[in-house]
Amino acid sequence: MHTSLPDFDMPTEEQVHLAAESFRMLSDPTRIKILWALLQGESSVACLAELADAAPSTVSQHLAKLRLAGLVKGRREGTFVYYSAADEHVRRLLSEGLFHAEHVDVQTSTGE
């Protein structure tokens, strides 16, 4: 047993699995664009397709995956569904990921 880290707690298998699934959902550029747009407010598939520069059918498929992963939620109004980010965790995940990408890009271009 490793004893040099007495207060170390490994996440549970379920936590690790759910986190990995969330990160997997963020591994697609179109999904990142969709989520970023949803962080600005509720939106329809058609509007998200325009913002993400993707076909509505593609956006719809991505939204289904994001919804299953618990990253977005939908609200039905008549025949339309309006989507939004599931909660504030999504904002933090995406913001940190984009911040990290900027930071890595700056380090790579400056040779640091």
C-alpha positions, 0 to 999 in steps of 0.5 A: 500500500502506498503510504506517502499520501495519507489523505489521498482518496481515489475517485470511485469507479462510477465517478471515473467512468462518468467523468471519462464519458463527459470528457469523451463528449467534449472531444468533438469540435462541433459539440464544443461549438454547440455547448458554447452556444448553449452557454449563451442561452437556450436555443433551437436545433436550427439556430445551433446549426447556424451557429456551429456551421453544421447541418441540422441533422448533425446538430440533432445527433450531437444534441442527443448524445450530449443529452444522454451524457447529462450535459444538455437538457431540452424543453418542448414547446409545441413541436419545437425543442429548445436546448440549454446547458444542463447546469453550471458544471458544463460552463466550468468544464468547457471554460477550463478546456478552452482556457487550457487549449489557449494556454497550451497553444501559447506555450507551443508557439513560444517554445515554453 
